[in-house]
Amino acid sequence: MTRQAEQVLSLEGLTKAYPGVLACDDISFSIGRGEIHALLGENGAGKSTLVKMIYGLVAPDSGRMTLEGRPFAPPEPRAARAAGVAMVFQHFSLFDALSVAENIALGMEEAPPPRRLAARIREVSELYGLPLDPARTVGTLSAGERQRVEIVRCLLQEPRLLIMDEPTSVLTPQEVEILFETLRRLAQDGTAILYISHKLEEIRALCDSATILRRGQVVATCTPAETTAREMAEMMVGASFAAVERAPRATGEVVLEARGLSAPAPGAFGTPLRDISFSLRAGEVLGLGGVAGNGQDELLAALAGERPSPRGMLFLDGQDIGRLGPQTRRAQGLATAPEERLGHAAAPEMSLTENGLLTAAQSRGLLRRGFIDWPGARRFAEAVISRFDVRTPGPQAAARALSGGNLQKFVIGREIAQRPRVLAVNQPTWGVDAAAAAAIRQALLDMAAQGAAILVISQDLDELFEVADRFGALVGGRLSEIRPMAELSLERVGLMMGGAHDMEVAHVG
């Protein structure tokens, strides 16, 4: 139910087709003034295409939109912003070397003089509980503070409609609460909010109504507070799906060990690794959490061999692997999957068959006397596509042609399908829908049950509670004391991620 009856945005029969795919098929719904409206759907359901049409990034093939009763067909984002539509993207679009005020000015059509802009930033950020220092360099900000910059930049436009795409993926539970209070305040002031998230409990806590897409069509609407997360997930996929099951399993010998692992920051705004120590046993899932930008990428690069480590810091089966490269580590059974899927985990212009070959050539025997076994590589890619329900025309499709969630399923599935002895993954279910996330988490637990050692780096605390046996928090390139997950609460984990290690020890002690 909307807070007020007046409609802000109305969509009627919106349709968009790409070669071989009907991305949006006759979509109709409306958002009222002061309403927080959820847009739900599994990966490839059409959510991204729909919001791109609303924001002027893509033109619909047919259908029409009205904004506050007037025809609305923005040819570009500038026109959408001028009409009162603002969007906070999942991936921040900020320049690290510039100040908060300079970044905000770049997103404005006619920025006021610097002093007046700084005053306006302070005024708006304090009004909505998002304090910011306009002079701070963005590269020194936490992920939560960077998101504040993106939101304040939108609020300075005084939007009629605010679109939020996966806004809590990089926030601690405490920061999520601050964000929700801000959004509720905006809604009370009359702003309509279109909220996209795969975190269904958040949807239930925040949103007034929800529209659910499946394969480009509206298949259901609901009131989230009156609908369970499981019911919404099943509306999204059109079927029931099994809950993640943790079978009893025994742990074996230490397989992977870090002893005081340290490394300088890879760049001006990277994070140095500082004296990180942990051990990972066969059959165990070790979870490492942290707010984005606290050393997760740097740690995975060190484990993968992309950044060599000094001797005596990293061991696989007791052997020092610090100076070994990625392929040698893979040959010895250590596989990794980085967070950045397009450009790091997958080559954008290469096909899925070729991207499968990049990491599986050795483990799957796809190279024979210097020649590539292309039929075998294609069969491997097809097996990953089938097992992990990757929505794609086929293994010949380029990685860049997949939605983010579907590429994520392929990248993680590619590594799981090789059955490594040790698998280290960063954000394994980032951007995937509830059913796909459950399938990936179950596959990781099944690997552990079969004796593999699993390291999961994630900002999704629900995920870590679901799969991890032990937990440690990464803060500023340091790793907290690792504790059994059964001893920890969500609040305590959030405090650990915020750097309150001493408080955590005092509470749990």
Helices and strands as residue ranges (DSSP letters): E 7-18, E 21-32, E 36-41, H 47-54, E 62-67, E 70-71, H 77-83, E 85-88, H 100-106, H 114-127, G 138-140, H 143-155, E 161-165, H 173-188, E 192-196, H 200-206, E 209-214, E 217-222, G 224-226, H 229-237, E 254-263, E 273-281, E 285-289, H 296-304, E 314-316, E 319-320, H 326-331, E 334-337, H 352-360, E 367-368, E 371-372, H 374-387, G 399-401, H 404-416, E 422-426, H 434-449, E 453-458, H 461-467, E 470-475, E 478-479, E 483-484, G 485-487, H 490-497, H 501-508
